[in-house]
Every structure is written in C-alpha cells, then in structure tokens.
Amino acid sequence: MERKSNSQQKLHIRRGDTVKVLAGDDKNKTGKVLEILTEKNRAIVEGINIVTKHQKPSAGKPEGGIKKVEAGVHVSNLMVVDPASGKATRVGRKLNDKGKLQRFAKKTGEFIK
C-alpha cells in the first residue's frame, strides 16, 4: 500500500549525484542522476535502464522512428557514490561548520556537495 502524505518525502539522492545501481539488468553500473520523480520514488539515471520507444510521425516530428531513452529506476535500487573514495556509500545528514544541515558519506565522513 502506498503511503500518502501532504509533504514531499526526503530522498537520499538528488539531481546531479553519481549513483551506483544495486539491482536489475544494469547492476553495478554507475551514472549521473538526470531527474528525480518524487511522486513515484524513481530517478532517471544517465545511460541506465535504456528502453525502446516507438514514435509515430507527426507534424512536429515528421521523422518518427524508434528511439532509445532512459526509463526510471526505483530509488531503493540506487546508492550514492562517495566522491572521495569512488565507492557506494550510505548517506547521512549533519550540521556543517556554518550550522547548515548537509549530506555526508557514512563511509568516509566527507560532505557531499
């Protein structure tokens, strides 16, 4: 059953993060997050989960044809890559020296941009 709430759920990944895929056909591949779909708990990752879409010719796109595009991957199957070590790591949140809440890599303790 889906959990419904009025507020947006906080996810451990953000657009621009480099992530590693934990499960599925593209397991162990890494890519950059292009888009986050918070309502579906999915992320679109560059070069991951490529699907074939058939495009019917129209006035706007007269060529039509078959296109390869990235489909969404569930966020539970993604893990942030630590910028310091290059390995997948869990993400935590703690206050930085300026008192702002910032994400950090649990393996090395380094802050993530």
C-alpha angles and dihedrals in degrees: 000000000000119000112232124199137157095236128068115260116242112241128201093230132061137191110283096029119130108234138185121223112234101187142018136043092319095049115160093014120125131213145154120269109244100178141002120218100199096178090059097033089236136127131204109226125195111256094358128114095007113193132185117243123192112218118200114219112256138169091269095044107026093171096063112169138132117318131189114221138167117259126203124279120205111253092232087068093055131079127188116247113231108241092213101050103018092231129119113266141175117252128232134177126232139153117272125214091278091055095252121134108246136173119251137186111252093210098057104012091234118145116248111227 
